[in-house]
Amino acid sequence: MTDLSFEPQRRLRPPAPAPLDAPLGPLATMRVLRKNPIETWTKAHFELPILMGPTILGAIAVVNEPAAIRRFLVDNAANYRKDALQRRVLGEGLRKGLLVVDGDDWRAQRRMLAPLFTPKTVASFARAINAAGEDLVARWLRLREGRLIDVQPEMARATLDVLGRTIFSDGLGRDPNELTAALTRYFLTVGRLDPFDLLDFPEWLPRLTKLNSRAALEFFSEAVDGIIARRKRLLVKGKERAPRDLLTLLLEAQDPQTGAGLSDAEVQSNIVTFIGAGHETTANALTWSLFLLSMSEEWRERLAAEADAVLAGPVEDYADRLIETKAVIEEAMRLYPPVASMSRQAVGPDDLCGKRIRKNTLVMVSQWVLHRHRLLWDEPDSFDPRRFLPGAREKIDRFAYLPFGAGPRICIGASFALLEATIILAHLMRSFRLDLKRNYVVKPVQHITLRPEGGLPMILRRRRQREAL
Ligand code: HEM
């Protein structure tokens, strides 16, 4: 890849597939949807406020107009429900978890889980996150100078480590590598779009692409059952004996309206959900941040300086003081949103941007398109974290930037993820310099989450200043 580091900041244009001049035909759409859905978008999607049309997936409206998105996700959210396709793609393990349940079940779970992610609770996880960051740095410091590493799985390992420390802070009780391998197998297969799903075949027909994931999920479920049972025994002996981690909070969760708690199956499904929704997404935000930073000497230096100053102080201050680090992560999630699209099915008719939405229409917001929309962003395809610095950040329309969604179903882990990504990135910038492998061509691919195809090979070097410490 060309070295762009000396180009003026505003001209850093990281790789993205060129929008098509016209929509693909039905067969090509099927093929590209399976391979890489972001390659199906046309120029019109990036230029118009709303696009309506019959497609192989039925009637679809793609909305880019902030006021209409607000109506769709917030003001008239009750008219839109998660579609069957999404449920099938997300699979078995998440079935009873917050991400997938709908209606009254979702409302009750959301009430019960909200206390797990309040600012105060999230802040209480900063130490565990910081310890994971320090461990990652220590592990990388043991690697040979100039070694080639694949940053994507490295980040996935780090975010899994954070979830392990915050969900089961007293350990997993069995070989963590075995569990990690099972989880990785599960999440590798679970997100693949099966042709049967696209063609709306009945749910009882086995999906070949999912068979592998079932065995991995069974193994994981069994392990988690054991962990839940042990923790319950501890809680019976006295609340103060159990760590105040997400598992304890899940077991103690109570619906403020009915007093009901979560069933064991719901606790289990939400653990899989937190890991499923929270590990690869955050890992990809970090991976893309490191890639973008490797293109910009200026931002690399700014972040290293900020990390030197802030990480020398108390952990409690990190969230407020790692301002430029957070801006880079936000800009990385604009250009490469880990969740690249969200969709719902209309329960009844509606009006969006003056267009009539009929019952059953699939309404979609693609963060990939929205975050690069010509009507909403100045130099939409350029990397420029200044957009997210205080003073500029407030001018961004709330509904033009949706890495975590919006409305009642907004990501419950948003502030957790931001805190985590910020602290981990600061640790890496303080200690290392990462450069993309020479001549490597980075290609973003949407496979449930948006990631660099084939990983992100980077050359790992220590920062000189760090060695002098
Ligand atoms: C950078 C990291 C993350 C990104 C980009 C992200 C993005 C999203 C988005 C866009 C949604 C809304 C989907 C929709 O409305 O259709 C969502 C929902 C959700 N996320 Fe995240 N997420 C991240 C990290 C996390 C973490 C760390 C957790 C938990 C520990 C988490 C748990 C959830 C859950 C449970 C939901 C479903 C909420 C509901 O339906 O009520 N996410 N996430």
Boltz pocket constraint, residues with backbone or C-beta under 6 A from the ligand:
constraints:
  - pocket:
      binder: B
      contacts: [[A, 98], [A, 99], [A, 100], [A, 101], [A, 110], [A, 273], [A, 274], [A, 275], [A, 277], [A, 278], [A, 279], [A, 281], [A, 282], [A, 285], [A, 337], [A, 338], [A, 339], [A, 341], [A, 342], [A, 343], [A, 402], [A, 403], [A, 404], [A, 405], [A, 406], [A, 408], [A, 409], [A, 410], [A, 411], [A, 412], [A, 413], [A, 414], [A, 416], [A, 417], [A, 418]]
      max_distance: 6.0
